[in-house]
Amino acid sequence: MENQDKKLLSKKDIVYSWMRWLGTCELSNSFERLQSLSFAACITPVLKKLYKEDDQLSEALKRHLTFFNTEGIWGSLIPGIAIAMEEERAQGADISDEVITGLKTGFMGPLAGIGDTVDWGIIRPIVVGIFLPMATAGSWVAGIGPFIICSAISSIISYYLFNMGYTVGRRSILQVLKDGRINQFITGASVLGMFMMGNLSSQYVSLTLKPKITINDKAVTIQSFIDQILPGLLPVCAVFLIYYLIKYKNVKYTHILVGVLVVSMLGALVGLF
């Protein structure tokens, strides 16, 4: 037991493996194995340090060249855990190939779901939304700001999860999935994202009617009557119509974009908008 508690890897080894994972996790995708080559590349320096015999190293590499696919940032937890398990195995722990492969396979899906929701559905839209006013003002900072901030946030999350996986070991995924704080974080970030989207919609969605009617020999626009009832009513209706099509009719985003473009052009052509 004391032998298994001894660390064979240094902090430098873990950080180096994390950097390799972060830099390559989306580079080696193939139809047959997807991210397995990146996973093997990330863990190879560690395996070379743990297994001095060629046959042991070869077997270890084969274990990590099986099919693997997850979200790169939140999925960083898995290589961290795999490294911890390989370290235990190198010290004589009874950990079979099936246990290591099964853990990777079993948890790559749930972590991908969390990562896609948080990274692509919450963090990136919020960050991009913050820079939209700067973009409309013509600032060059808006072109690189979202990339820098999103990359920084993703790197911090990935580093924390990778080290958490290595430190806590096999229990860490269950802790992350069962811990209520992750659901609270997702809910809170979703609420903030809705506020941001509502604010951006009110500022950047514009829809006005140009047709006029004559009242007491005076031509007035239909839009002026709508504004007297509720200013900004048409943009709000347009936003909720798009929301309805996405959520309840499962209309694809590309179809909506094309539809908005076509309707806008035709409306402007006939003098409606």
Residue pairs with C-beta under 8 A, 6 or more apart in sequence:
3 91
3 92
4 88
4 91
4 92
4 93
6 91
7 87
8 49
8 50
8 87
8 90
8 91
9 46
9 49
9 50
9 83
9 87
13 45
13 46
13 49
14 80
14 83
14 162
14 163
14 166
16 45
17 42
17 43
17 45
17 46
17 79
17 83
17 162
18 42
18 76
18 79
18 80
18 158
18 159
18 162
18 163
20 41
20 42
20 45
21 38
21 39
21 42
21 72
21 76
21 79
21 158
21 162
22 72
22 76
22 155
22 158
22 159
24 38
24 41
24 42
25 35
25 38
25 42
25 72
25 75
25 76
26 35
26 38
26 72
27 38
28 34
28 35
28 36
28 37
28 38
28 41
29 35
29 69
30 37
32 67
33 65
33 66
33 67
33 68
34 67
34 68
34 69
35 68
35 69
35 70
35 72
36 64
36 65
36 66
36 67
36 68
37 65
39 64
39 68
39 79
39 82
39 104
40 61
40 64
40 65
42 79
43 64
43 79
43 82
43 83
43 86
44 61
46 83
46 86
46 87
47 57
47 60
47 61
47 64
47 86
48 57
50 60
50 86
50 87
50 90
51 57
51 60
51 90
59 97
60 86
63 97
63 100
63 101
64 82
66 101
66 104
66 105
67 105
68 104
68 105
68 108
69 108
69 112
70 78
70 108
70 109
70 111
70 112
70 115
71 111
71 112
71 113
71 114
71 115
71 116
71 119
72 115
72 158
73 115
73 119
73 154
73 157
73 158
73 161
74 111
74 112
74 114
74 115
74 118
74 119
74 157
74 158
74 161
75 108
75 111
75 112
75 115
76 157
76 158
76 159
76 161
76 162
76 165
77 107
77 111
77 161
77 162
77 164
77 165
77 172
77 173
77 176
78 103
78 104
78 107
78 108
78 111
78 165
78 173
79 162
79 165
80 161
80 162
80 163
80 164
80 165
80 166
80 167
80 172
81 103
81 165
81 166
81 168
81 169
81 170
81 172
81 173
82 100
82 103
82 104
82 165
83 165
83 166
84 165
84 166
84 167
84 168
84 169
84 170
85 95
85 99
85 100
85 103
85 169
85 170
86 100
88 95
88 169
89 95
89 100
103 170
103 173
107 173
110 173
110 177
111 173
114 182
114 186
117 186
118 185
118 186
118 189
119 154
119 157
121 193
122 186
122 189
122 190
122 192
122 193
123 150
123 153
123 154
123 189
124 146
124 150
125 193
125 196
125 197
126 189
126 192
126 193
126 196
127 145
127 146
127 149
127 150
127 153
128 146
129 196
129 197
129 199
129 200
130 196
131 141
131 142
131 145
131 146
132 142
132 200
132 204
133 203
134 141
134 142
134 145
135 142
135 143
136 204
161 176
164 172
164 176
165 172
165 173
168 175
176 182
201 235
201 236
201 239
202 232
202 235
202 236
205 235
205 238
205 239
206 235
207 234
207 235
207 238
207 273
208 223
208 234
208 273
209 221
209 222
209 223
209 226
209 234
209 272
209 273
210 221
210 223
210 271
210 272
210 273
211 221
211 222
211 271
211 272
212 219
212 220
212 221
212 222
213 219
213 220
213 221
213 222
214 220
223 234
226 233
226 234
227 233
242 256
242 260
245 251
245 256
246 253
246 256
264 273
266 272
267 273
